[in-house]
Amino acid sequence: MDWRIERHALLDSTNDEARRRALAGEPEGLVVLAEAQRAGRGRRGRVWSSPPGGLYLSVLTRPDIPPRESGRLALAAGWAVAETVAQLGLAPALRWPNDVMLGPRKLAGVLCETHVGGDATTWAILGIGLNRAEQPELAGIGGISLSEALGRPVGEGEVLEPLLDNVRGALAQSQGDAAALAAAWSRFSTMLGNQVTYITTEGAMHGRAVRVRTDGALEVEVGGRRFVVTDPALVKLREVT
């Protein structure tokens, strides 16, 4: 896939612009990049602070993936960000399903949105927000930037090209060896193998996060029973004392 990078000084949301272009028939490979966003967002419409100094982009793809398997695209985007950060010499962790962490602080987030027509995924948008340069706002919201973590300035060019290379590889794997993609994602995970609390209609249950499936869902084991979790609001790491 060849990238066509479209730069904007300011947008409401790179995902919104990429969606508009997708609906207008734009071919895959478009990368919408903004220096800042007025209305950046994460999952469930949560606000994503987007001042100048971050890396805010959305990738338009038209993947050959059944709608029921589209969750693997979030794995692809999350792994691509984590791998890029690791290539800079840092030790990122992936918090299922879409956060990239450095220790207890959030470095990046991923928001994937898909459009389904019939039994096919007609297009998908991989939105990525990465804290690149130091920003005063980050300290108050539990965030961290690459510049702070590395102790030096980090330019856009140092991050964007390797990130898009990793996105390209992850997307190819998501449409080929999805099991290998899930395994690669899992190597960065902070949740797998650990104790979790799972909220169900029967109440809170304590168990263990077992694996991330190729469709992006999380499997949790409670008392010998396996549960498939698709909503991250229902599961969290459990502090065991």
Beta strands, then each sheet from edge to edge (+ up, - down):
strand 1: 4-8
strand 2: 30-34
strand 3: 55-61
strand 4: 93-95
strand 5: 99-102
strand 6: 105-117
strand 7: 120-130
strand 8: 195-200
strand 9: 203-212
strand 10: 218-222
strand 11: 225-229
strand 12: 235-237
sheet 1: 1+ 2+ 3- 7+ 6- 5+ 4-
sheet 2: 11+ 10- 9+ 8- 12+
end
